[in-house]
Amino acid sequence: MSATIITTEDLKEFKLELLEEIREMFNENRAMVMKKEWLKSTQVMDMLNISPGTLQKFRHNGTLAYTKIGGLIFYEAGQIEKMLSDNLVNNEKLK
């Protein structure tokens, strides 16, 4: 088996390539996060026709994921749709 010698120049080049890939991944993830639709508590309460207490219960028991920044709570619109889909009742089964 032959040995490969890695020079300082090779390491510098590798570092630059790695940093560029990390930057690209960061920018892709950042773009995805910015595309998400975030809703405030009042919007979610209006959308689901629920009280502040019910919304708090959903947060507390893990029914609905949320993000808290300072004193504001945000909900991802996709998570609300998922919650509704996960709790869908099939009327055919009820007959």
Secondary structure, 3 states (H helix, E strand, C coil): CCCCCCCHHHHHHHHHHHHHHHHHHHHHHHHHHHHCCEEEHHHHHHHHCCCHHHHHHHHHCCCCCCEEECCEEEEEHHHHHHHHHHCCCCHHHHC
